[in-house]
Amino acid sequence: MKVLIVGGGGREHAIAASVAKSGKVKKIYCAPGNAGIAQIAECVPIGVMEFDALTAFAVEKGVDLVIVGMDDPLVGGLVDVLEAAGLRVFGPRKNAAILEGSKAFSKDLMKKYGIPTAAYETFDSPEAALAYLEKAPMPIVLKADGLALGKGVLICRTPEEAKAGVVSIMQEKQFGDAGNRLVIEEFMTGREVSVLSFVDGKTIRTMTSAQDHKRAGDGDTGLNTGGMGTFSPSPFYTPEVDAFCQKYIYQATVDAMAAEGRPFQGIIFFGLMLTEKGPRVLEYNARFGDPEAQVVLPRMKSDIIEVMEACIDGSLDKVELTFADNAAVCVVLASGGYPVSYEKGFPITGLERFAQKEDVFCFHAGTKEAGGSIVTNGGRVLGITALGKDLKAARAAAYDAAAWVSFEKKYMRHDIGKAIDEAEQ
C-alpha cells in the first residue's frame, strides 16, 4: 500500500520509521518532510495547511492511507477534507480534534463527565481575568485556549507574574489568536507522565508511558519548549496508577467524546499529573507527542499500520498492542537560543554513525538538504534516541550518541531522565 504522512518534524520521522517496518507498505510519501525523512520516504513540498494540494496529491498518487501527524491540520479539519475526497485517513475529524484545539472545551468536558483534573475558570476578557487574580491563590497556571506549539502555558508564582501573563497572552497576543480566551487553572504538584493511546471511537488501547522535559534549561529552568527530551517507561506509572486511569480517565474520555457526538478516532495523548490525591489530567493532545513518539514507537512491537487501520475501521478491540520489555531515552539537540530566536543553515556532521547502530536512532526535526549537505532548519534539530535493557542503559547510550553529532551553536539539556535516579531514592 501507499502511505502519505503529513508533517515534517521528529514525530513524523518516528512515525515514518515505524510505517517503514510494516510489511504492508510499499511506498511512503511525506509532506513536507525533512532531510531525515527523505532517507525513507519521498518528500513532497506541500505545506501541512495546504488542504486542497494535499488532497489532490493523495488522489493523484492513489494513496491508500493518510496519516496526519500535526495538531494544526487536525484542528483545522484536514481529515474531513481528505475523507470527503474518498481517502482513508488516520486522525480525528475536526469536531473531535477540538479536544486539543480548545483548552476550555476539554476542561468543560472533564467537569461535565467527572474526569479528574485541576479546578479552573475560563475568561474571554483580560479585565475579567485580572479581577479574578486579585483573590486567586498562588502559584497559578495560565493557559492560552488555542494551539500554541506546546508553549502556551505559564506557571506564575506571584500575583505580579500572573497579571503580567494575562497582559502578555490576552492583550499583547504572545501566542496569537490562541490567547483570545484564557483558562486559569489550579496549580498541581506531583510527577508528570504522558500516556499515548490509539482510539477507534469506542475502544482505547494505551501505549507504554513516557515523561517529557519541557523547560529549555537543566534543572527544569528557562522557558517552556516543545520538548527537550523524554524517556519511556516512567518508573512512577505503576500498575495501580494504570488501573485508576483506565477506569476513570482513559475510557471515560473516549465515552465522553462519543456522548457529545464527537467520536474520536486516532491518537489521544493524555498528559497526567500524579498528585497526592491521585492522577489528574493536565492536558489532552489529539496526536502523537513530540518527542514522546520518538521513545514510544521504537519500543512498539505491533504493526503500526494494522493498528491504525483498526482505528479507522472500528475494530481496535480485536487488536493486541504490544511493546518490548526495554527502555528508551531521547535527547533533543537544539539550536542555541531556542525557543526564542536562533539561526539556521549550519552544516551537521556525524550523522553517518547512526547507520551502523541497531538500537540508536537519529530522528530529524528541523533539518533540510542544502548543497549536498544536511543543515539545521529549526529550533529543535535532532532527537537522539537509544534503546536499552533499562532506563539507565538507554540514557547512557543516548548521551553517548548525542556526542557523535556536531553543528554550530548545538544546545541540549544534560539532565534528561533525572527522575530515573530519583525513582530509586
C-alpha positions as CSV (number, residue, x, y, z in Angstrom):
1,M,0.0,0.0,0.0
2,K,0.9,3.7,-0.4
3,V,1.1,5.9,2.7
4,L,1.2,9.7,2.9
5,I,2.4,11.2,6.2
6,V,1.5,14.9,6.8
7,G,4.2,16.8,8.8
8,G,7.9,17.4,8.9
9,G,9.2,17.1,12.4
10,G,10.8,14.5,14.7
11,R,7.4,13.0,15.4
12,E,6.7,12.4,11.7
13,H,10.2,10.9,11.3
14,A,9.5,8.4,14.1
15,I,6.1,7.6,12.5
16,A,7.7,7.1,9.1
17,A,10.3,4.8,10.6
18,S,7.6,2.7,12.2
19,V,5.5,2.7,9.0
20,A,8.6,1.5,7.0
21,K,8.8,-1.6,9.2
22,S,5.3,-2.7,8.1
23,G,5.2,-5.5,5.6
24,K,2.0,-3.9,4.1
25,V,3.7,-0.7,3.0
26,K,5.4,-0.4,-0.4
27,K,5.7,3.4,-0.8
28,I,5.9,6.3,1.7
29,Y,5.3,9.9,0.9
30,C,5.7,12.8,3.4
31,A,4.6,16.4,3.1
32,P,6.7,18.4,3.6
33,G,9.1,16.0,5.4
34,N,12.7,16.8,6.2
35,A,16.2,15.6,5.4
36,G,16.0,12.6,7.6
37,I,12.5,11.5,6.5
38,A,13.8,11.8,2.9
39,Q,16.0,8.8,3.5
40,I,13.0,6.5,3.9
41,A,10.2,8.4,2.1
42,E,9.6,10.6,-0.9
43,C,9.2,14.1,0.4
44,V,6.9,16.5,-1.4
45,P,6.9,20.3,-1.0
46,I,3.4,20.7,0.2
47,G,2.6,22.6,3.5
48,V,0.5,20.9,6.2
49,M,-2.2,23.6,5.9
50,E,-2.5,23.3,2.1
51,F,-5.5,21.1,2.3
52,D,-6.5,21.2,-1.4
53,A,-3.0,20.5,-2.6
54,L,-2.6,17.6,-0.1
55,T,-5.9,16.1,-1.2
56,A,-5.1,16.4,-4.9
57,F,-1.7,14.8,-4.4
58,A,-3.1,11.9,-2.4
59,V,-5.8,11.2,-5.0
60,E,-3.4,11.5,-7.9
61,K,-0.9,9.1,-6.4
62,G,-3.6,6.6,-5.3
63,V,-2.6,6.9,-1.7
64,D,-4.2,4.1,0.4
65,L,-3.7,5.7,3.8
66,V,-3.0,9.3,5.0
67,I,-1.5,9.8,8.5
68,V,-1.9,13.3,9.8
69,G,0.9,13.9,12.4
70,M,0.5,17.5,13.4
71,D,-2.0,19.4,15.5
72,D,-2.7,22.5,13.3
73,P,-4.1,20.5,10.3
74,L,-6.1,18.2,12.6
75,V,-7.7,21.0,14.4
76,G,-8.2,22.8,11.1
77,G,-10.2,19.9,9.6
78,L,-7.8,18.2,7.2
79,V,-9.2,14.8,8.0
80,D,-12.7,15.9,7.0
81,V,-11.4,17.3,3.7
82,L,-9.5,14.2,2.8
83,E,-12.4,11.9,3.7
84,A,-14.7,13.9,1.6
85,A,-12.4,13.0,-1.3
86,G,-12.8,9.3,-0.6
87,L,-9.4,8.8,1.2
88,R,-8.7,6.7,4.2
89,V,-7.3,8.9,7.0
90,F,-5.8,8.2,10.4
91,G,-6.5,11.1,12.7
92,P,-9.5,12.7,14.4
93,R,-12.1,14.7,12.5
94,K,-12.3,18.5,13.2
95,N,-15.2,18.1,15.7
96,A,-13.1,15.6,17.8
97,A,-9.7,17.4,17.4
98,I,-11.2,20.2,19.4
99,L,-10.1,18.1,22.4
100,E,-6.7,19.6,21.8
101,G,-7.8,22.7,19.9
102,S,-9.6,24.3,22.8
103,K,-8.4,24.0,26.4
104,A,-11.8,25.5,27.5
105,F,-13.6,22.7,25.7
106,S,-11.5,20.0,27.2
107,K,-11.8,21.4,30.7
108,D,-15.6,21.7,30.4
109,L,-15.8,18.1,29.1
110,M,-13.8,16.8,32.1
111,K,-16.0,18.8,34.5
112,K,-19.2,17.5,32.9
113,Y,-18.2,13.9,32.9
114,G,-16.3,13.8,36.2
115,I,-12.9,13.2,34.7
116,P,-10.2,14.1,37.4
117,T,-8.5,17.4,36.6
118,A,-7.4,20.7,38.2
119,A,-10.0,23.3,39.2
120,Y,-10.2,26.1,36.7
121,E,-12.1,29.2,35.3
122,T,-12.3,30.4,31.7
123,F,-12.1,34.1,30.7
124,D,-12.9,35.9,27.4
125,S,-11.6,39.3,28.5
126,P,-8.4,40.4,30.2
127,E,-10.3,42.6,32.6
128,A,-12.3,39.6,34.0
129,A,-9.2,37.5,34.3
130,L,-7.3,40.3,36.1
131,A,-10.2,40.8,38.5
132,Y,-10.2,37.0,39.3
133,L,-6.5,37.1,40.0
134,E,-7.0,39.7,42.8
135,K,-8.2,36.9,45.1
136,A,-6.7,33.8,43.5
137,P,-4.2,31.6,45.4
138,M,-0.6,31.4,44.1
139,P,1.1,29.8,42.3
140,I,-1.4,29.5,39.5
141,V,-1.4,28.4,35.9
142,L,-2.4,30.4,32.8
143,K,-3.2,28.5,29.6
144,A,-3.9,30.0,26.2
145,D,-7.1,28.3,25.0
146,G,-5.9,27.5,21.5
147,L,-2.9,25.9,19.9
148,A,0.5,27.4,20.8
149,L,3.1,24.9,19.7
150,G,3.2,23.4,23.2
151,K,4.3,26.7,24.7
152,G,1.0,28.4,25.7
153,V,1.2,27.6,29.4
154,L,2.6,30.0,32.0
155,I,3.2,28.9,35.6
156,C,3.0,32.1,37.8
157,R,4.4,32.2,41.3
158,T,3.2,35.7,42.3
159,P,0.2,37.9,41.6
160,E,2.5,40.2,39.6
161,E,3.7,37.4,37.4
162,A,0.1,36.2,36.8
163,K,-1.1,39.7,35.9
164,A,1.8,40.2,33.5
165,G,0.9,36.8,32.0
166,V,-2.7,37.8,31.3
167,V,-1.5,41.0,29.6
168,S,1.1,39.0,27.6
169,I,-1.4,36.3,26.4
170,M,-4.7,38.2,26.0
171,Q,-3.6,41.8,25.2
172,E,-0.1,41.6,23.6
173,K,-1.1,38.3,21.9
174,Q,2.2,36.4,22.7
175,F,0.6,33.3,21.3
176,G,-1.6,35.0,18.6
177,D,-5.3,34.1,18.4
178,A,-4.7,31.1,20.7
179,G,-4.9,33.7,23.6
180,N,-8.3,35.2,22.7
181,R,-9.6,33.0,25.5
182,L,-7.8,32.1,28.7
183,V,-8.0,29.2,31.1
184,I,-6.8,30.0,34.7
185,E,-6.1,26.7,36.5
186,E,-5.2,25.5,39.9
187,F,-1.5,24.7,40.3
188,M,-1.0,21.0,40.9
189,T,2.2,19.3,42.2
190,G,3.4,15.8,41.5
191,R,5.1,13.7,38.8
192,E,4.2,14.3,35.2
193,V,3.5,11.3,33.0
194,S,2.5,11.1,29.3
195,V,0.4,8.2,28.0
196,L,-0.4,7.9,24.3
197,S,-3.3,5.8,23.1
198,F,-4.9,4.5,20.0
199,V,-8.7,5.1,19.8
200,D,-11.3,3.9,17.3
201,G,-14.3,5.9,18.6
202,K,-15.3,3.4,21.3
203,T,-12.3,1.3,22.2
204,I,-9.0,2.6,23.6
205,R,-5.6,0.9,23.6
206,T,-2.9,2.7,25.7
207,M,0.7,2.6,24.8
208,T,3.7,2.5,27.1
209,S,4.2,5.5,29.4
210,A,6.7,8.3,28.9
211,Q,7.9,11.5,30.5
212,D,8.8,14.7,28.7
213,H,11.1,17.6,29.8
214,K,9.5,20.9,28.7
215,R,11.9,23.5,30.1
216,A,14.8,24.7,28.0
217,G,17.5,24.5,30.7
218,D,19.0,22.0,33.0
219,G,17.2,21.6,36.3
220,D,13.9,22.5,34.6
221,T,14.9,26.1,34.2
222,G,14.2,28.6,31.4
223,L,11.2,28.9,29.1
224,N,8.8,26.2,28.0
225,T,9.7,24.5,24.8
226,G,8.1,21.9,22.5
227,G,10.2,19.3,24.5
228,M,13.9,18.9,25.1
229,G,13.9,15.1,25.7
230,T,11.9,12.2,27.0
231,F,12.1,8.7,28.4
232,S,10.0,5.6,28.4
233,P,8.6,3.9,30.5
234,S,8.0,6.2,33.5
235,P,9.1,4.4,36.8
236,F,6.3,6.3,38.5
237,Y,3.5,4.9,36.3
238,T,2.7,1.9,38.4
239,P,0.0,-0.8,37.8
240,E,-2.1,0.9,40.4
241,V,-1.9,4.2,38.6
242,D,-2.7,2.5,35.3
243,A,-5.8,0.7,36.7
244,F,-7.1,4.0,38.1
245,C,-6.5,5.9,34.8
246,Q,-8.0,3.1,32.6
247,K,-11.3,3.3,34.6
248,Y,-11.6,7.0,35.4
249,I,-9.7,8.8,32.7
250,Y,-9.0,6.9,29.5
251,Q,-12.2,5.1,28.8
252,A,-14.2,7.9,30.4
253,T,-12.7,10.4,27.9
254,V,-13.5,8.2,24.9
255,D,-17.1,7.7,26.2
256,A,-17.5,11.4,26.8
257,M,-16.5,12.4,23.3
258,A,-18.9,9.8,21.9
259,A,-21.7,11.0,24.1
260,E,-21.0,14.6,22.8
261,G,-21.4,13.4,19.2
262,R,-17.7,13.8,18.6
263,P,-16.4,10.2,18.3
264,F,-12.7,10.2,18.5
265,Q,-10.6,8.1,16.1
266,G,-6.8,8.5,16.1
267,I,-4.4,9.3,18.9
268,I,-5.3,10.7,22.3
269,F,-2.3,11.9,24.3
270,F,-3.0,12.1,28.0
271,G,-0.8,14.5,29.9
272,L,-1.1,13.4,33.5
273,M,-0.1,14.8,36.9
274,L,0.3,12.1,39.6
275,T,-0.8,14.2,42.6
276,E,-1.2,13.2,46.3
277,K,-4.9,12.9,45.6
278,G,-4.4,10.6,42.6
279,P,-3.9,11.1,38.9
280,R,-5.3,14.2,37.2
281,V,-5.4,15.2,33.6
282,L,-3.1,18.2,32.8
283,E,-3.9,18.3,29.1
284,Y,-5.1,16.3,26.0
285,N,-3.4,16.3,22.6
286,A,-5.1,14.8,19.5
287,R,-1.9,13.3,18.1
288,F,1.4,11.7,19.0
289,G,3.5,13.8,21.3
290,D,6.8,15.2,20.1
291,P,9.3,13.9,21.4
292,E,7.2,11.2,23.1
293,A,6.7,9.4,19.8
294,Q,10.5,9.1,19.5
295,V,10.7,6.9,22.6
296,V,7.3,5.1,22.4
297,L,7.3,4.0,18.8
298,P,10.7,2.4,18.7
299,R,9.5,0.1,21.6
300,M,6.3,-0.9,19.9
301,K,6.2,-4.5,18.6
302,S,2.8,-4.3,16.9
303,D,2.5,-3.4,13.2
304,I,1.5,0.3,13.3
305,I,-0.4,0.1,10.0
306,E,-2.6,-2.8,11.4
307,V,-3.4,-0.7,14.5
308,M,-4.1,2.4,12.6
309,E,-6.4,0.6,10.2
310,A,-8.3,-1.0,13.1
311,C,-8.8,2.5,14.5
312,I,-10.4,3.7,11.2
313,D,-12.5,0.5,10.9
314,G,-13.7,0.5,14.5
315,S,-12.1,-2.9,15.2
316,L,-9.5,-1.9,17.7
317,D,-11.0,-4.3,20.2
318,K,-9.6,-7.2,18.1
319,V,-6.0,-5.9,18.1
320,E,-3.3,-6.7,20.6
321,L,-1.0,-3.8,21.3
322,T,2.4,-5.0,22.5
323,F,5.7,-3.3,23.5
324,A,9.2,-4.6,24.1
325,D,10.3,-5.1,27.7
326,N,13.1,-2.5,27.4
327,A,13.5,1.3,27.8
328,A,14.2,4.3,25.6
329,V,15.6,7.8,26.1
330,C,15.6,10.7,23.7
331,V,17.9,13.7,23.9
332,V,16.9,16.7,21.8
333,L,19.7,18.6,20.1
334,A,18.5,22.2,19.6
335,S,19.7,25.4,18.1
336,G,21.3,27.9,20.6
337,G,18.7,30.5,21.5
338,Y,15.7,28.1,21.1
339,P,12.8,28.7,21.9
340,V,13.2,32.4,21.4
341,S,15.4,33.2,18.5
342,Y,18.1,31.1,16.7
343,E,20.0,30.8,13.5
344,K,19.6,28.2,10.8
345,G,21.7,26.8,8.0
346,F,24.6,25.3,9.9
347,P,26.0,22.0,8.5
348,I,25.5,18.9,10.6
349,T,28.3,16.3,10.9
350,G,28.4,12.8,12.4
351,L,25.1,11.6,11.1
352,E,26.6,8.6,9.2
353,R,27.4,6.8,12.5
354,F,23.8,6.1,13.2
355,A,23.5,3.8,10.1
356,Q,25.8,1.4,11.9
357,K,23.7,1.0,15.0
358,E,20.5,-1.0,15.5
359,D,19.3,0.4,18.8
360,V,20.3,4.0,18.4
361,F,18.2,6.4,16.2
362,C,18.6,9.9,14.9
363,F,15.2,11.4,14.3
364,H,15.3,14.6,12.3
365,A,13.1,17.5,13.5
366,G,14.5,20.8,12.0
367,T,16.8,19.8,9.1
368,K,17.0,20.2,5.3
369,E,19.3,19.3,2.5
370,A,21.3,22.1,1.0
371,G,24.1,21.9,-1.5
372,G,24.7,18.2,-0.8
373,S,24.8,18.7,3.0
374,I,22.3,18.3,5.7
375,V,21.9,21.6,7.6
376,T,19.9,22.9,10.6
377,N,16.5,24.3,9.8
378,G,14.6,24.7,13.1
379,G,14.8,25.2,16.8
380,R,14.7,21.6,17.7
381,V,17.1,20.0,15.2
382,L,17.5,16.3,16.1
383,G,16.2,13.8,18.5
384,I,18.8,11.2,19.5
385,T,17.0,8.1,20.8
386,A,18.6,5.0,22.3
387,L,17.1,1.7,23.4
388,G,18.5,-0.2,26.4
389,K,17.7,-3.0,28.8
390,D,16.7,-0.4,31.4
391,L,16.4,3.4,31.6
392,K,19.9,3.9,32.8
393,A,21.4,1.9,30.0
394,A,19.2,3.8,27.5
395,R,20.2,7.1,28.9
396,A,23.9,6.4,28.8
397,A,23.6,5.2,25.2
398,A,21.6,8.3,24.1
399,Y,24.1,10.7,25.6
400,D,27.0,8.8,24.0
401,A,25.3,9.1,20.6
402,A,24.4,12.8,21.1
403,A,28.2,13.4,21.2
404,W,28.6,12.0,17.7
405,V,26.8,14.9,16.2
406,S,28.1,18.4,15.7
407,F,26.8,21.7,14.4
408,E,27.4,25.3,15.3
409,K,25.5,26.5,18.3
410,K,24.4,23.0,19.2
411,Y,22.5,23.0,22.5
412,M,21.0,20.3,24.7
413,R,20.0,19.5,28.2
414,H,22.3,17.3,30.2
415,D,19.8,16.0,32.8
416,I,17.2,14.2,30.6
417,G,15.9,11.3,32.7
418,K,16.9,12.7,36.1
419,A,13.8,11.2,37.5
420,I,15.3,7.8,36.8
421,D,17.7,8.4,39.7
422,E,15.1,9.9,41.9
423,A,12.8,6.9,41.5
424,E,15.5,4.8,43.3
425,Q,15.7,7.1,46.3
